[in-house]
Amino acid sequence: MLRVLAVDDEEPALGELLYLLRADPRVRTAEGAGDATAALRRIGRALEAGPDGDEAVDVVFLDIHMPGLTGLELARLLAGFARPPHIVFVTAHEGFALQAFDLKAVDYVLKPVRRERLAEAVRRVHALVHATAAPAVLTAAAVPEQIPVELGGVTRFVPVDEIAYVEAHGDYARLHTDQGSHLVRIPISTLEERWADRGFVRIHRSHLVALARIDELRLDGGATSVRLGDTDLAVSRRHARHLRDLLMRRAGG
């Protein structure tokens, strides 16, 4: 069960959040802090006690706009620790989802907090804590990762494993999944670097693909292309040999 710290400078919002968290059967304890400085002191005690200590904290549900140290600043400080708690942002502001992504937040919940939406965030943290507690050593590719996308004013976190390929749109990128596509304000070069160890490879200046989703590699004269489901994508000459080598190694050939 999860040991939770909730941080919000607005007392009614903090009380409601704690009430909902304590009602979730996956939560063992839920403490509150009225500002980021108090939360940092509490997390410091947790880190000193270690993950099995009585003071341990598994996840911080964190507001963003607070006087003094903001939630984003606190998350950046925690990112420098060897074993920081997981972070879920709980905020009334939609515009910080990409910064939350950069800070590897598990989820981004918008206020007013709905019980079912908070339960989904708890579920994600619970699954991640259990995965990292498993005896097997996890590679980076085995740890769940999600990317925030905006859908009609709602921020949804799309699992990276659901993305078949990425299409460049200037400073934006379009993520293509089996359920549809999503435009995000992240350059394709940033995603190429971040997802290299998750099996994504650049095949063209306009496309980044998941190796596992490639069904066919086609050679037609001097042109190379790949098929992902019903989609055909051109492979540039610059990337063709590297892609063939990767696919052969992946196939054990």
C-alpha positions as CSV (number, residue, x, y, z in Angstrom):
1,M,0.0,0.0,0.0
2,L,1.1,3.5,-0.8
3,R,2.5,6.1,1.7
4,V,1.4,9.5,0.4
5,L,2.3,13.1,1.0
6,A,-0.2,15.7,-0.4
7,V,1.0,19.3,-0.7
8,D,-1.3,22.3,-1.3
9,D,-1.3,25.8,0.3
10,E,-5.1,26.0,0.1
11,E,-6.4,24.3,3.2
12,P,-9.9,23.3,1.7
13,A,-8.2,21.8,-1.4
14,L,-5.7,19.9,0.7
15,G,-8.4,18.6,3.0
16,E,-10.5,17.3,0.1
17,L,-7.5,15.7,-1.5
18,L,-6.5,13.9,1.7
19,Y,-10.1,12.8,2.2
20,L,-10.1,11.2,-1.3
21,L,-6.7,9.7,-0.9
22,R,-7.5,8.1,2.5
23,A,-10.6,6.6,1.0
24,D,-8.6,4.7,-1.6
25,P,-7.8,1.1,-0.5
26,R,-4.4,1.3,-2.1
27,V,-3.3,4.1,0.2
28,R,-1.8,3.1,3.6
29,T,-1.2,6.6,4.9
30,A,-1.8,10.1,3.6
31,E,-0.2,13.1,5.2
32,G,-0.6,16.8,4.3
33,A,1.8,19.7,4.0
34,G,0.7,23.4,3.5
35,D,3.7,24.5,1.5
36,A,6.7,23.1,-0.5
37,T,9.2,24.0,2.2
38,A,7.4,21.9,4.8
39,A,7.0,19.1,2.3
40,L,10.8,19.2,1.5
41,R,11.5,18.8,5.3
42,R,9.1,15.9,5.5
43,I,10.6,14.2,2.4
44,G,14.1,14.7,3.8
45,R,13.1,12.7,6.8
46,A,11.7,10.0,4.5
47,L,14.9,9.8,2.5
48,E,17.0,9.5,5.6
49,A,14.8,6.7,6.9
50,G,15.1,4.8,3.7
51,P,12.3,3.1,1.6
52,D,11.5,0.6,4.4
53,G,11.5,3.1,7.3
54,D,8.5,4.4,9.2
55,E,8.9,7.8,7.7
56,A,9.0,6.6,4.0
57,V,7.0,8.4,1.3
58,D,6.2,6.6,-2.0
59,V,4.5,9.5,-3.8
60,V,3.9,13.2,-3.5
61,F,0.6,14.7,-4.8
62,L,1.8,18.2,-5.5
63,D,0.2,21.5,-6.3
64,I,2.1,23.8,-8.6
65,H,1.2,27.4,-7.7
66,M,2.2,27.9,-4.1
67,P,3.9,30.9,-2.3
68,G,7.6,30.6,-2.0
69,L,8.9,27.4,-3.5
70,T,6.6,26.3,-6.2
71,G,5.6,22.7,-6.9
72,L,7.7,22.6,-10.1
73,E,10.8,23.9,-8.2
74,L,10.2,21.3,-5.5
75,A,10.0,18.5,-8.1
76,R,13.3,19.7,-9.7
77,L,15.0,19.6,-6.3
78,L,13.7,16.1,-5.6
79,A,14.9,14.9,-9.1
80,G,18.4,15.4,-7.8
81,F,18.1,12.8,-5.0
82,A,19.2,9.2,-5.6
83,R,15.8,7.7,-4.8
84,P,13.1,10.4,-4.8
85,P,9.4,9.7,-4.3
86,H,7.2,9.6,-7.4
87,I,5.4,12.8,-8.3
88,V,1.8,13.5,-9.3
89,F,0.9,17.1,-10.0
90,V,-2.5,18.3,-8.9
91,T,-3.2,21.7,-10.3
92,A,-5.9,24.0,-11.7
93,H,-3.5,25.0,-14.5
94,E,-3.3,23.1,-17.8
95,G,-0.2,24.8,-19.1
96,F,2.5,23.0,-17.2
97,A,1.9,19.4,-18.5
98,L,5.0,19.4,-20.7
99,Q,7.2,20.6,-17.7
100,A,5.6,17.8,-15.7
101,F,6.6,15.4,-18.5
102,D,10.2,16.7,-18.4
103,L,10.3,16.0,-14.7
104,K,9.0,12.5,-15.2
105,A,5.8,13.0,-13.3
106,V,3.6,9.9,-13.1
107,D,0.4,11.9,-13.7
108,Y,-1.1,15.3,-14.0
109,V,-4.5,15.8,-12.4
110,L,-6.5,18.9,-13.0
111,K,-8.6,20.6,-10.3
112,P,-11.4,20.3,-9.3
113,V,-10.3,16.8,-8.6
114,R,-12.7,14.1,-9.5
115,R,-12.7,10.9,-7.4
116,E,-12.3,8.6,-10.5
117,R,-9.5,10.7,-12.0
118,L,-7.6,10.6,-8.7
119,A,-8.1,6.9,-8.5
120,E,-6.5,6.5,-11.9
121,A,-3.5,8.4,-10.7
122,V,-3.2,6.3,-7.6
123,R,-3.5,3.2,-9.8
124,R,-0.6,4.3,-12.0
125,V,1.6,5.0,-9.0
126,H,0.6,1.8,-7.3
127,A,1.6,-0.2,-10.4
128,L,4.9,1.7,-10.8
129,V,5.8,1.2,-7.1
130,H,5.1,-2.6,-7.4
131,A,7.1,-2.8,-10.6
132,T,10.2,-1.1,-9.1
133,A,9.9,-3.2,-6.0
134,A,10.2,-6.4,-8.0
135,P,13.4,-8.4,-7.5
136,A,14.3,-8.3,-11.2
137,V,16.4,-5.3,-12.3
138,L,14.4,-3.0,-14.5
139,T,15.9,-1.4,-17.6
140,A,14.8,2.1,-18.6
141,A,12.6,0.5,-21.3
142,A,10.7,-1.6,-18.7
143,V,9.6,1.4,-16.6
144,P,6.2,2.8,-17.7
145,E,6.5,6.2,-19.3
146,Q,3.7,8.4,-20.5
147,I,3.5,11.7,-22.5
148,P,0.9,14.4,-21.9
149,V,-1.4,15.4,-24.7
150,E,-4.2,17.9,-24.8
151,L,-7.6,16.7,-25.8
152,G,-10.3,19.4,-25.8
153,G,-9.0,21.0,-22.6
154,V,-8.3,17.7,-20.9
155,T,-4.7,16.5,-20.3
156,R,-4.3,12.8,-21.1
157,F,-1.2,10.8,-20.5
158,V,-0.5,8.5,-23.5
159,P,1.7,5.4,-22.7
160,V,4.8,5.6,-24.9
161,D,4.3,1.8,-25.7
162,E,1.1,2.7,-27.6
163,I,3.0,5.0,-30.0
164,A,3.8,3.4,-33.4
165,Y,5.6,6.4,-34.9
166,V,6.2,10.1,-34.6
167,E,5.8,12.7,-37.4
168,A,7.7,16.0,-37.3
169,H,5.8,19.2,-37.5
170,G,8.4,22.0,-37.0
171,D,8.7,22.5,-33.3
172,Y,5.8,20.1,-32.8
173,A,5.5,16.3,-33.2
174,R,2.5,14.2,-34.1
175,L,2.2,11.0,-32.1
176,H,0.5,8.2,-34.0
177,T,-1.2,5.4,-32.1
178,D,-3.7,2.7,-33.0
179,Q,-6.4,4.9,-31.5
180,G,-5.5,8.1,-33.3
181,S,-2.9,10.8,-33.4
182,H,-2.0,13.6,-31.0
183,L,0.0,16.8,-31.6
184,V,2.5,17.8,-28.9
185,R,4.8,20.8,-28.6
186,I,8.0,18.8,-28.5
187,P,10.6,18.6,-31.3
188,I,11.0,15.2,-32.8
189,S,14.8,15.5,-32.1
190,T,14.0,15.6,-28.3
191,L,11.8,12.5,-28.5
192,E,14.5,10.7,-30.6
193,E,17.1,11.3,-27.8
194,R,14.7,10.5,-25.0
195,W,13.2,7.3,-26.4
196,A,16.4,5.8,-28.0
197,D,16.5,3.1,-25.2
198,R,12.8,2.4,-25.7
199,G,13.3,1.0,-29.2
200,F,12.5,4.2,-31.2
201,V,14.8,4.9,-34.2
202,R,14.9,7.8,-36.7
203,I,14.3,6.6,-40.3
204,H,13.8,10.0,-41.9
205,R,14.1,13.7,-40.9
206,S,10.3,13.6,-40.6
207,H,9.7,10.2,-38.9
208,L,10.7,8.4,-35.7
209,V,9.4,4.8,-35.5
210,A,9.1,2.1,-32.9
211,L,11.2,-0.8,-34.1
212,A,8.8,-3.3,-32.5
213,R,5.9,-1.9,-34.7
214,I,7.7,-2.5,-38.0
215,D,6.0,-5.3,-40.0
216,E,8.0,-5.1,-43.2
217,L,11.2,-3.6,-44.6
218,R,10.9,-3.0,-48.3
219,L,13.6,-2.4,-50.9
220,D,12.4,-1.2,-54.3
221,G,15.2,-0.2,-56.6
222,G,17.2,2.4,-54.7
223,A,14.3,3.2,-52.3
224,T,13.7,1.8,-48.9
225,S,10.5,1.9,-46.9
226,V,8.8,0.3,-43.9
227,R,5.3,-0.8,-43.2
228,L,3.6,-0.3,-39.8
229,G,0.2,-1.9,-40.0
230,D,-1.5,0.0,-42.9
231,T,1.0,2.8,-43.0
232,D,4.0,3.0,-45.4
233,L,6.9,5.3,-44.4
234,A,9.9,6.2,-46.5
235,V,13.4,5.5,-45.1
236,S,16.1,8.0,-46.1
237,R,19.4,6.8,-47.6
238,R,21.1,8.3,-44.6
239,H,19.2,6.0,-42.2
240,A,18.6,2.9,-44.3
241,R,21.7,0.9,-43.4
242,H,21.5,1.6,-39.7
243,L,17.8,0.6,-39.7
244,R,18.5,-2.7,-41.6
245,D,21.3,-3.5,-39.1
246,L,19.0,-2.8,-36.1
247,L,16.2,-5.0,-37.6
248,M,18.6,-7.8,-38.3
249,R,20.0,-7.8,-34.8
250,R,16.5,-7.6,-33.3
251,A,15.5,-10.6,-35.4
252,G,18.7,-12.5,-34.3
253,G,20.0,-12.6,-37.9
